Amino acid sequence: MPKLIRGFQQRYPKIRFELVQGNHTFISNRMENGECDLLISSAKLESDAYEWIPMRTVPLYMWLFLLLIVLRSGRISA
């Protein structure tokens, strides 16, 4: 993200850019209140008033730590 922001600021030096981060509710409230012009999120707002442009599709991975316990009966449970 920093490289993208630097490139934008170099190309458009007269445009004010402020990066605000937060959870989806916080950011979407700022968008709904007109406090920002661009929102980058992994979830869409529940509104048809905005245009959504997919930027990138990436795989989603979940890492789980699983503790297996072998019972005296020889069975395995998680």
GROMACS elastic network, one bead per residue, 0.5 to 0.9 nm:
[ bonds ]
;  ai    aj funct       b0    kb
    1     4     6  0.50952   500
    1     5     6  0.61997   500
    1     6     6  0.86679   500
    2     5     6  0.51057   500
    2     6     6  0.61505   500
    2     7     6  0.85962   500
    3     6     6  0.51675   500
    3     7     6  0.61827   500
    3     8     6  0.86352   500
    4     7     6  0.52081   500
    4     8     6  0.62413   500
    4     9     6  0.87347   500
    5     8     6  0.50731   500
    5     9     6  0.61673   500
    5    10     6  0.86144   500
    5    17     6  0.83189   500
    5    19     6  0.89144   500
    6     9     6  0.51467   500
    6    10     6  0.61534   500
    6    11     6  0.86004   500
    7    10     6  0.51680   500
    7    11     6  0.61834   500
    7    12     6  0.85605   500
    8    11     6  0.51773   500
    8    12     6  0.59620   500
    8    13     6  0.79432   500
    8    17     6  0.88460   500
    9    12     6  0.51377   500
    9    13     6  0.50764   500
    9    14     6  0.80892   500
    9    15     6  0.73867   500
    9    16     6  0.82883   500
    9    17     6  0.75532   500
   10    13     6  0.55901   500
   12    15     6  0.57061   500
   12    16     6  0.87698   500
   13    16     6  0.77244   500
   20    27     6  0.78229   500
   21    26     6  0.84802   500
   21    27     6  0.71640   500
   22    25     6  0.79506   500
   22    26     6  0.58371   500
   22    27     6  0.59976   500
   23    26     6  0.54528   500
   23    27     6  0.63365   500
   23    28     6  0.85632   500
   24    27     6  0.52825   500
   24    28     6  0.58607   500
   24    29     6  0.83824   500
   24    41     6  0.71342   500
   24    42     6  0.84762   500
   24    43     6  0.76116   500
   24    45     6  0.88462   500
   25    28     6  0.52261   500
   25    29     6  0.60179   500
   25    30     6  0.86881   500
   26    29     6  0.53010   500
   26    30     6  0.65221   500
   26    31     6  0.89378   500
   27    30     6  0.51751   500
   27    31     6  0.64177   500
   27    32     6  0.87634   500
   27    36     6  0.87716   500
   27    39     6  0.72992   500
   27    40     6  0.89262   500
   27    41     6  0.86082   500
   28    32     6  0.61141   500
   28    33     6  0.85463   500
   28    39     6  0.76437   500
   28    41     6  0.89635   500
   28    45     6  0.67806   500
   29    32     6  0.50238   500
   29    33     6  0.60734   500
   29    34     6  0.86156   500
   29    35     6  0.85913   500
   30    33     6  0.51156   500
   30    34     6  0.62603   500
   30    35     6  0.50554   500
   30    36     6  0.61882   500
   31    34     6  0.51892   500
   31    35     6  0.58018   500
   31    36     6  0.52831   500
   31    37     6  0.68716   500
   31    38     6  0.76196   500
   31    39     6  0.70934   500
   32    35     6  0.76566   500
   32    36     6  0.84900   500
   33    36     6  0.80481   500
   34    37     6  0.71567   500
   36    39     6  0.73753   500
   40    43     6  0.88115   500
   40    55     6  0.89083   500
   41    44     6  0.70438   500
   44    47     6  0.81168   500
   44    52     6  0.75547   500
   45    48     6  0.82142   500
   45    50     6  0.82336   500
   47    50     6  0.66986   500
   48    51     6  0.76168   500
   54    57     6  0.74759   500
   66    78     6  0.69286   500
   67    77     6  0.87041   500
   67    78     6  0.61771   500
   68    76     6  0.66063   500
   68    77     6  0.59845   500
   68    78     6  0.50178   500
   69    75     6  0.84461   500
   69    76     6  0.59112   500
   69    77     6  0.57124   500
   69    78     6  0.64597   500
   70    73     6  0.79454   500
   70    74     6  0.60449   500
   70    75     6  0.58626   500
   70    77     6  0.67241   500
   71    74     6  0.53910   500
   71    75     6  0.55403   500
   71    76     6  0.63507   500
   71    77     6  0.76081   500
   72    75     6  0.74400   500
   73    76     6  0.88203   500
